[in-house]
Amino acid sequence: MSESLHCSVYAYCATLVYFPSWTSGTVLKLGTKFHHDKVLKGIDSLDAVGCFALTELGYGNNAVEMETTATFDKDADEFIINTPTTVAQKYWITNSAVHAKWSAVFAQLLIDGTNHGIHGFLVRIRNEDMSICPGVRIEDMGHKMGCNGVDNGKLWFDEVRIPREYLMNANSTVERDGTFQSKIAKPRDRFLKVADQLLSGRICIASMMQSGSKEALVIAFRYAASRLAVGPRGKSDTAILDYQLQQRALLPLLAQTICLNLGLSYVKDRWAAVSGFDGIVPDPEIFKEVIMLCCAIKPLCAWNCQETATTCRERCGGQGYLSCNRFGAILGFSHAGMTAEGDNRVLMQKVAKEYMTTMKAAAVQARLKAGQSPIKAIATTICQPDLIQQCFAARDGRLLGLLAKKMAAVGAKEETFDVWMKQESDTVQALGMAYAERETIEASYRVIQQAPESVSQILKPVVALYAMKVIETNLGWYLSEGLLSTQVGAAVPQHIRNICKELAPSAQRLCESFGIPDHLIAAPIATNWVDYNKVDNQGEMYGSMFR
């Protein structure tokens, strides 16, 4: 029961907040007034929940090759939506299994045998009485390792007919006689326009991942501050939060979560400025940067949620293993985030690929230059903000230069594929991560510069701790590349221990700054866990504290 309740919180976010907004956002961006008037009011009021049907069983990361077709029938003035093969079934479609009445279906647009590429269509999948529409087949995905309150489903279309007007035609139109016109010349570019809708989804996923990380940290720190264990006199009189073991495990994750929040806020602002809802066409180079940022922040937040949930569970011992204390639900949630809206590793490939095309930019040139020389730091100065930023810039520039050199030596297109996918995957992934973490640290320092003194003073050690955590994780690389000396490398763990000790008294205050209401935390070890265990609670959230 308690596990179901915890999962339902995430299910609520996904089913009633995230995916309906994604569907309505798609209709807003790809549709016109006809489509807006047709479904937006119902989607926003939840009277007509929608779903987003892009992914197919056989076409996830290569969705441009999807098999679902929308063939125009001139005589009937209709499109025929069809699922031609088993691997063409729409797969992992959130809201489709139970709730959705409408679907934004993406399919290859065919007119007189000519394929005009992927376009979006409004397709009714359930009637007002929630019966399934003729020609539509819907199945539930089945039990998952988490988020079972979310109704992920599979969709098939057996020559389902829809009016011509149901083509979302903000960019492409089909006239009554079958004449096709598009503002976008190439079919692949039309797909990329569709794929732009995933950017806001990645921001939403990152935000939900942050909520999981924050919950895990609040629970773990509250328990660590109240759980007494052996002290210097052999008595159980010392909070486990006083132990260096606990501080060293939890505080770097708290710092990482805070910095990722600052980075995510920056990405949200950048995306909002180019979202197009204001009717302004964004500069292509700026939009490319926003694509990289959205593709970078989602993996960082999802991996952080997984790492945070796992570590917090372990540091809470057996209590952390009880479902009612939330960590299991958060961990399952994190794994959903690693895959939803693009596999994390594939997104890092996208970041690296796009980043390779920006090498002439002045800021990128500066990073390439920074990566050519050792960082002028000594053991006592490596925590200084300017040297921290140099470390992140140098790692970014060194990896970018290395990958660029490798790819410049490649000849034929087939060889490019082999080098990128089969020989230099480690470098590609490392570059994507270096870009993402540099953007996060730079966003964090911008906040410090702009924040009131009272805020910046507490943020400075937080950001330094995150930076040291990243440098420690990549310390072998920094040393082998000669960017840091062995003396500096040896000092990094001690800097982390020192900052952890400095921040430990403020840990709970930092957690409270997340502003999560107690009724959403709802974990026994985050409240009076002694009173909770006075009765046979059956591992459920029993008692007045959870009402």
C-alpha positions in Angstrom: 0.0 0.0 0.0 2.7 2.5 1.0 4.7 1.7 -2.1 1.6 2.2 -4.3 1.0 5.6 -2.6 4.6 6.7 -3.3 4.4 5.6 -6.9 1.1 7.4 -7.3 2.8 10.7 -6.6 5.1 10.2 -9.6 2.2 8.8 -11.6 0.3 12.0 -10.9 3.2 14.1 -12.2 3.5 12.0 -15.4 -0.1 11.4 -16.2 -1.8 14.6 -15.2 1.0 17.2 -15.5 3.9 16.2 -17.8 2.4 14.2 -20.6 -0.8 16.2 -21.1 1.3 19.4 -21.3 3.5 17.6 -23.8 0.6 16.7 -26.0 -1.0 20.1 -25.8 2.4 21.7 -26.5 2.7 19.5 -29.6 -0.7 20.6 -30.8 0.1 24.2 -30.1 3.4 24.1 -32.0 2.6 21.7 -34.9 -1.1 22.4 -35.2 -3.2 25.5 -36.2 -6.4 27.1 -34.8 -8.5 24.2 -36.0 -6.5 21.7 -33.9 -6.3 24.1 -30.9 -10.0 24.6 -30.9 -10.6 20.8 -31.3 -8.6 19.4 -28.4 -6.7 21.9 -26.2 -9.5 22.9 -23.9 -10.3 19.2 -23.2 -6.7 18.3 -22.7 -6.1 21.2 -20.3 -9.2 20.4 -18.3 -8.4 16.7 -18.3 -11.8 16.0 -19.9 -10.0 14.6 -23.0 -6.6 13.4 -22.0 -4.1 13.1 -24.8 -1.1 11.0 -25.6 2.0 11.4 -27.7 2.6 8.5 -30.1 6.1 8.7 -31.6 8.1 5.7 -30.4 7.6 2.4 -32.1 8.6 -1.1 -31.0 11.3 -1.3 -33.7 12.1 2.5 -33.9 13.2 4.2 -30.7 16.3 6.2 -31.2 16.0 6.0 -35.0 12.4 7.2 -35.1 12.9 8.9 -38.5 12.7 5.4 -40.0 9.3 4.6 -38.3 6.9 2.4 -40.3 3.4 3.8 -39.3 1.9 5.4 -42.4 -0.7 8.1 -43.1 -1.8 7.6 -46.7 -4.0 10.3 -48.3 -7.2 9.1 -49.9 -8.1 11.8 -52.4 -11.6 10.4 -53.1 -12.6 10.4 -49.5 -10.5 13.5 -48.5 -9.1 11.4 -45.6 -5.9 10.1 -44.3 -5.6 6.4 -43.5 -3.5 5.7 -40.5 -2.0 2.2 -40.5 0.4 0.0 -38.5 1.9 -2.3 -41.2 4.0 -4.6 -39.1 4.5 -5.7 -35.5 7.6 -3.5 -35.0 5.5 -0.5 -36.2 3.2 -0.6 -33.1 3.4 2.6 -31.1 5.2 1.6 -27.9 5.5 3.0 -24.3 2.8 5.5 -25.1 2.0 7.2 -21.8 -1.7 7.7 -21.0 -2.8 5.5 -23.8 -3.5 2.3 -21.9 -6.3 3.8 -19.8 -6.9 7.5 -20.0 -6.3 9.0 -23.4 -9.1 9.9 -25.8 -6.9 11.6 -28.4 -3.4 10.8 -29.7 -0.9 12.9 -31.5 0.3 10.1 -33.9 3.4 10.5 -35.9 3.6 8.7 -39.3 5.1 8.8 -42.7 2.9 11.0 -44.9 2.2 9.2 -48.3 0.5 10.8 -51.3 0.4 8.9 -54.6 3.3 6.7 -53.5 5.5 9.7 -52.5 6.8 9.8 -49.0 6.9 13.3 -47.6 8.4 12.4 -44.3 7.1 12.2 -40.7 4.2 14.4 -39.8 1.8 14.6 -36.8 -1.9 13.7 -36.9 -4.7 14.0 -34.5 -6.3 10.6 -34.1 -9.2 9.7 -31.9 -8.5 6.5 -30.0 -11.4 6.4 -27.5 -15.0 7.6 -27.6 -16.6 9.8 -25.0 -17.7 6.7 -23.1 -14.1 5.6 -23.1 -14.8 2.7 -25.5 -12.0 2.1 -28.0 -12.5 3.5 -31.5 -12.9 1.1 -34.4 -9.7 0.0 -36.0 -7.6 1.0 -32.9 -6.0 -1.6 -30.7 -4.7 -0.7 -27.3 -2.7 -2.9 -24.8 -1.2 -2.1 -21.5 2.6 -2.4 -21.3 2.4 -4.6 -18.2 4.0 -4.4 -14.8 7.2 -2.3 -14.6 10.0 -2.0 -12.0 8.5 1.4 -11.0 5.9 4.1 -11.9 3.1 1.5 -12.2 0.5 4.2 -11.7 1.4 5.5 -15.2 -0.6 3.8 -17.9 2.0 3.1 -20.6 0.5 1.3 -23.5 0.9 0.0 -27.1 -1.2 1.3 -30.0 -2.0 -0.3 -33.4 -4.0 1.3 -36.2 -5.8 -0.9 -38.7 -6.5 1.5 -41.6 -8.1 4.1 -39.3 -9.6 7.0 -41.3 -9.3 10.6 -40.1 -10.3 13.8 -41.9 -7.7 15.6 -43.9 -7.9 18.5 -41.5 -6.5 16.3 -38.7 -3.0 16.7 -40.2 -1.3 19.2 -37.9 -0.4 21.7 -40.5 1.6 24.5 -39.0 4.5 23.5 -41.3 3.0 21.3 -44.1 -0.4 21.3 -45.8 -2.2 18.9 -48.1 -4.9 20.4 -50.3 -8.1 18.7 -51.3 -6.6 17.5 -54.6 -3.5 16.0 -52.8 -1.1 18.9 -53.5 1.6 18.9 -50.8 3.3 22.0 -49.6 5.8 22.5 -46.8 7.8 25.4 -45.2 10.5 22.8 -44.6 12.2 21.5 -47.8 13.8 18.2 -46.7 11.8 15.3 -45.2 14.6 14.7 -42.6 14.3 18.3 -41.5 10.6 17.9 -41.1 11.3 15.1 -38.6 13.8 17.2 -36.7 11.0 19.8 -36.4 8.9 17.1 -34.8 11.8 16.1 -32.6 12.0 19.6 -31.2 8.9 18.8 -29.2 11.0 16.4 -27.2 13.1 19.3 -25.8 10.4 20.5 -23.3 9.8 16.8 -22.4 13.5 16.4 -21.4 13.2 19.5 -19.2 10.1 18.0 -17.6 11.9 14.7 -17.0 14.9 16.5 -15.5 12.6 18.4 -13.2 10.9 15.2 -12.0 14.3 13.6 -11.5 15.3 16.5 -9.3 12.2 16.0 -7.2 13.2 12.4 -6.6 16.7 13.4 -5.6 15.5 16.1 -3.2 13.0 13.8 -1.5 15.7 11.1 -1.0 18.1 13.7 0.5 15.5 15.2 2.9 14.6 11.7 4.1 18.2 10.6 4.5 19.4 13.8 6.3 16.5 13.8 8.7 17.1 10.3 9.6 20.9 10.8 9.9 20.3 13.7 12.3 18.0 11.7 14.5 19.5 8.3 14.5 21.9 7.8 17.3 24.8 5.4 17.2 28.1 4.7 19.1 30.0 7.8 20.3 33.4 8.3 21.8 32.3 6.8 25.2 30.8 3.7 23.6 27.2 5.0 24.2 24.6 5.4 21.5 24.7 9.2 21.9 26.0 10.4 18.6 23.9 11.2 15.5 25.2 9.3 12.5 25.3 12.6 10.6 28.3 13.5 12.7 30.3 10.6 11.2 32.6 11.5 8.4 31.4 8.3 6.6 27.8 9.7 6.4 28.9 13.2 5.5 31.3 12.0 2.8 28.5 10.0 1.3 25.5 12.4 1.4 26.9 15.9 1.3 28.5 15.7 -2.2 25.1 14.5 -3.5 23.3 17.4 -1.8 25.8 19.8 -3.4 25.4 18.0 -6.8 21.6 18.2 -6.6 21.6 21.9 -5.8 24.0 22.7 -8.6 22.0 20.6 -11.1 18.9 22.7 -10.0 20.8 25.9 -10.8 21.8 24.4 -14.1 18.3 23.2 -14.9 16.9 26.7 -14.1 19.3 28.1 -16.6 18.3 25.6 -19.3 14.6 26.4 -18.7 15.3 30.0 -19.2 17.2 29.4 -22.4 14.5 27.1 -23.8 11.7 29.5 -23.0 13.5 32.2 -24.9 13.5 30.1 -28.1 10.3 28.1 -27.6 8.6 30.0 -30.4 5.4 30.5 -28.4 6.0 34.3 -28.8 6.0 34.0 -32.5 9.7 35.0 -32.8 11.9 32.7 -34.9 15.1 31.9 -32.9 18.6 32.3 -34.2 19.7 28.9 -35.5 23.0 28.9 -33.6 21.2 29.8 -30.4 18.6 27.1 -30.9 21.4 24.6 -31.5 22.9 25.5 -28.1 19.5 25.1 -26.5 19.2 21.6 -28.1 22.6 20.7 -26.5 21.6 22.1 -23.1 18.3 20.1 -23.1 20.0 16.9 -24.2 22.7 17.4 -21.5 20.7 18.3 -18.4 18.2 15.4 -18.6 20.9 12.7 -18.3 22.7 14.5 -15.5 19.5 14.8 -13.4 18.5 11.2 -14.0 21.9 9.8 -13.2 22.0 11.9 -10.1 18.6 10.7 -9.0 19.7 7.1 -9.3 23.0 7.7 -7.5 21.3 9.7 -4.8 18.5 7.2 -4.2 21.0 4.3 -4.1 23.4 6.0 -1.7 20.7 7.4 0.6 19.1 3.9 0.8 22.4 2.4 1.8 23.3 5.1 4.4 19.9 4.6 6.0 20.6 0.9 6.6 17.7 -1.5 7.0 15.3 1.3 7.4 16.2 2.4 3.9 15.2 -1.0 2.6 11.6 -0.6 3.7 9.2 0.4 0.9 7.5 2.9 3.2 10.7 4.9 3.4 10.5 5.8 -0.3 14.0 4.9 -1.7 12.8 2.0 -3.7 10.1 4.0 -5.5 12.6 6.9 -6.1 15.1 4.4 -7.6 12.5 2.9 -9.9 11.5 6.4 -10.9 15.1 7.3 -11.7 15.5 4.4 -14.1 12.4 5.6 -16.0 14.1 9.0 -16.3 17.2 7.5 -17.7 15.3 6.1 -20.6 12.3 8.4 -21.2 12.7 11.2 -23.8 15.9 9.6 -25.1 18.3 7.1 -23.6 20.9 9.1 -21.6 23.8 7.7 -23.5 22.3 8.4 -26.8 21.5 12.0 -25.7 25.2 12.4 -24.8 26.0 11.3 -28.3 23.7 14.0 -29.6 25.4 16.6 -27.4 28.9 15.6 -28.6 27.7 15.6 -32.3 26.2 19.1 -32.1 29.1 20.4 -30.1 31.5 19.4 -32.8 29.8 21.8 -35.2 30.4 24.8 -32.9 34.2 24.8 -32.9 34.6 28.2 -34.6 32.7 30.0 -31.9 34.9 32.3 -29.8 33.9 30.7 -26.4 34.6 27.2 -27.8 38.0 28.3 -29.2 38.8 29.6 -25.7 38.1 26.1 -24.2 40.1 24.4 -26.9 43.0 26.7 -25.9 42.5 26.0 -22.2 42.7 22.3 -22.9 46.2 22.6 -24.4 48.1 23.5 -21.2 48.3 22.3 -17.6 46.1 24.1 -15.1 48.1 26.4 -12.9 46.8 25.2 -9.6 48.5 24.0 -6.4 47.2 21.8 -3.7 45.9 24.8 -1.6 44.3 26.7 -4.5 42.4 24.1 -6.5 39.1 25.1 -4.7 39.3 28.7 -5.9 36.4 29.5 -8.3 38.6 30.7 -11.2 40.7 27.5 -11.1 37.6 25.3 -10.7 36.2 26.8 -13.9 39.5 26.4 -15.6 39.5 22.7 -14.7 36.0 22.2 -16.3 36.8 24.3 -19.4 40.1 22.5 -19.9 38.5 19.1 -19.7 35.8 20.2 -22.2 38.4 21.6 -24.6 40.8 18.8 -24.4 38.2 16.2 -25.1 36.6 18.3 -27.9 40.0 18.7 -29.6 40.8 15.0 -29.2 37.5 13.9 -30.8 37.8 16.5 -33.5 41.2 15.3 -34.4 40.0 11.7 -34.6 37.1 12.5 -36.8 39.1 14.7 -39.1 41.2 11.8 -40.1 38.2 9.8 -41.2 37.5 9.3 -44.9 34.3 7.7 -46.2 30.8 8.1 -44.6 30.8 4.4 -43.6 34.2 4.9 -41.9 32.8 7.9 -40.0 30.0 5.7 -38.6 32.5 3.0 -37.5 34.9 5.4 -35.8 32.1 7.3 -34.0 30.0 4.3 -33.0 32.6 1.5 -32.7 36.0 3.1 -31.9 35.5 6.4 -30.1 32.4 5.9 -28.1 34.2 6.5 -24.8 35.5 9.8 -26.0 32.1 10.8 -27.3 30.5 10.0 -24.0 33.3 11.8 -22.0 32.9 14.9 -24.2 29.1 15.0 -23.7 29.6 14.7 -19.9 32.3 17.3 -19.9 30.1 19.7 -21.8 27.1 19.1 -19.4 29.1 19.5 -16.2 30.9 22.6 -17.4 27.6 24.2 -18.3 26.3 23.3 -14.8 29.3 24.7 -13.0 29.2 27.9 -15.0 25.5 28.4 -14.3 26.1 27.8 -10.6 28.8 30.5 -10.5 26.6 32.9 -12.3 24.0 32.5 -9.6 26.6 33.1 -6.9 27.6 36.4 -8.7 24.0 37.6 -8.9 22.7 36.3 -5.5 22.5 38.4 -2.3 25.5 38.0 0.0 23.6 35.8 2.5 22.8 33.3 -0.3 26.2 33.4 -2.1 28.0 32.7 1.1 26.3 29.4 1.6 26.4 28.6 -2.1 30.1 29.0 -2.5 31.1 25.9 -0.5 28.2 24.0 -2.0 29.4 24.7 -5.6 33.0 24.0 -4.6 32.0 20.6 -3.2 30.1 19.7 -6.4 33.2 20.8 -8.4 35.5 18.7 -6.3 33.2 15.7 -6.6 33.4 15.9 -10.4 37.1 16.4 -10.4 37.6 13.5 -8.0 35.5 11.3 -10.3 37.7 12.2 -13.3 40.9 12.5 -11.3 42.6 9.7 -13.2 41.9 11.4 -16.5 43.2 14.8 -15.3 46.4 13.2 -14.1 47.0 11.0 -17.1 46.4 14.0 -19.4 48.8 16.1 -17.4 46.2 18.8 -16.7 46.7 18.5 -12.9 49.8 17.5 -10.9 49.8 14.5 -8.6 50.2 16.9 -5.7 46.9 18.7 -6.6 45.3 15.3 -7.3 46.2 14.0 -3.8 44.7 17.1 -2.2 41.3 16.8 -3.8 39.9 14.2 -1.4 41.0 16.2 1.6 39.3 19.3 0.2 36.1 17.3 -0.1 36.3 16.1 3.5 36.9 19.6 4.7 33.9 21.1 2.9 31.7 18.2 4.0 32.7 19.0 7.6 32.0 22.7 7.0 28.6 22.1 5.5 27.3 19.3 7.8 25.7 21.7 10.3 23.8 23.4 7.5 22.7 20.2 5.7 19.2 20.1 7.0 18.7 23.8 6.4 19.8 23.3 2.8 17.4 20.4 2.5 14.5 22.5 3.9 15.3 25.1 1.2 13.8 22.6 -1.3 10.4 23.5 0.1 8.9 20.1 0.0 5.8 19.8 2.3 5.9 17.1 4.9 2.9 15.3 3.6 4.8 14.7 0.3 7.9 13.4 2.1 5.7 10.9 4.1 8.5 8.5 5.1 8.5 7.2 8.7 12.3 7.7 9.1 11.9 11.4 8.1 9.6 12.0 11.1 9.2 10.4 14.6 10.3 6.9 13.6 10.3 5.8 17.3 6.6 6.5 17.7 5.9 4.9 14.4 7.4 1.6 15.6 5.4 1.5 18.9 2.7 -0.5 17.1 2.5 -3.3 14.5 2.6 -1.0 11.5 3.1 -3.8 8.9 5.5 -1.5 7.1 2.7 0.8 6.1 2.3 4.6 6.7 0.3 4.1 9.8 -0.7 6.8 12.3 -1.8 10.4 12.6 1.5 11.7 11.2 0.5 10.4 7.7 -3.1 11.6 7.6 
